[in-house]
Amino acid sequence: MIFADRLRDARHAAGLDVATVARTTGLHPSSYYRLEQGTRQPSWTTVERLIAAGLGLEHFVDPEAIRAAAARLAESDDRSSEFYRDSC
């Protein structure tokens, strides 16, 4: 699911309309609409504003991507500690 779909789902789940979310986040309604259409990508600041506006973080996070990133980080940490032990 792409960001635009997640954003639209989050807005619907929160029971908000485009104008309310735009006003709450400080975005122009047409800018917000472009986010939902997928023709504009948000900055991290915009994502933070969307979350603060009541669109839950869970709508913007892909659990599988987080698990994969955590596994890569753990693997990287394991390799780093092996290198450290071998070099001492």
C-alpha positions as CSV (number, residue, x, y, z in Angstrom):
1,M,0.0,0.0,0.0
2,I,1.4,3.4,-1.0
3,F,1.5,6.5,1.2
4,A,-1.4,8.1,-0.5
5,D,-3.7,5.1,0.1
6,R,-2.6,5.0,3.8
7,L,-3.2,8.7,4.2
8,R,-6.7,8.4,2.7
9,D,-7.5,5.4,4.9
10,A,-6.2,7.2,8.0
11,R,-8.4,10.3,7.3
12,H,-11.4,8.1,6.8
13,A,-10.7,6.1,10.0
14,A,-10.4,9.3,11.9
15,G,-13.7,10.6,10.5
16,L,-12.1,13.7,9.1
17,D,-12.6,15.6,5.9
18,V,-9.9,17.0,3.6
19,A,-10.6,20.6,4.7
20,T,-10.3,19.8,8.4
21,V,-7.0,17.9,8.0
22,A,-5.6,20.6,5.8
23,R,-6.5,23.3,8.3
24,T,-5.2,21.3,11.3
25,T,-1.9,20.6,9.6
26,G,-1.4,24.0,8.1
27,L,-1.4,22.6,4.5
28,H,-3.3,24.2,1.7
29,P,-6.3,21.9,0.9
30,S,-4.9,21.4,-2.7
31,S,-1.5,20.4,-1.3
32,Y,-3.2,17.9,1.0
33,Y,-5.3,16.6,-1.9
34,R,-2.2,16.0,-3.9
35,L,-0.8,13.9,-1.0
36,E,-3.9,11.7,-1.1
37,Q,-3.7,11.5,-4.9
38,G,-0.1,10.4,-4.7
39,T,1.2,13.3,-6.9
40,R,3.1,14.8,-4.0
41,Q,5.3,13.1,-1.5
42,P,5.4,14.5,2.1
43,S,8.3,15.8,4.0
44,W,8.9,14.2,7.4
45,T,7.6,17.5,9.0
46,T,4.4,17.0,7.1
47,V,4.1,13.4,8.3
48,E,4.6,14.6,11.9
49,R,1.8,17.2,11.3
50,L,-0.5,14.6,9.9
51,I,0.1,12.4,13.0
52,A,-0.5,15.3,15.3
53,A,-3.7,16.1,13.5
54,G,-5.1,12.8,14.7
55,L,-4.2,10.5,11.9
56,G,-2.6,7.6,13.8
57,L,1.0,6.6,13.3
58,E,-0.1,3.0,12.6
59,H,-1.5,4.2,9.3
60,F,1.9,5.3,8.1
61,V,4.1,2.4,9.2
62,D,4.4,-0.8,7.4
63,P,4.9,-3.5,10.0
64,E,6.7,-5.8,7.6
65,A,9.2,-3.1,6.6
66,I,9.9,-2.4,10.3
67,R,10.5,-6.1,11.0
68,A,12.9,-6.4,8.0
69,A,14.8,-3.3,9.0
70,A,15.1,-4.5,12.6
71,A,16.4,-7.9,11.3
72,R,19.0,-6.1,9.1
73,L,20.1,-4.0,12.0
74,A,20.5,-7.0,14.3
75,E,22.5,-8.8,11.6
76,S,24.7,-5.7,11.2
77,D,25.2,-5.5,15.0
78,D,26.2,-9.2,15.1
79,R,28.7,-8.7,12.3
80,S,30.2,-5.6,14.0
81,S,30.7,-7.4,17.3
82,E,32.3,-10.4,15.5
83,F,34.7,-8.0,13.7
84,Y,35.5,-6.2,17.0
85,R,36.2,-9.6,18.8
86,D,38.4,-10.8,15.9
87,S,40.4,-7.6,15.8
88,C,41.3,-7.6,19.5
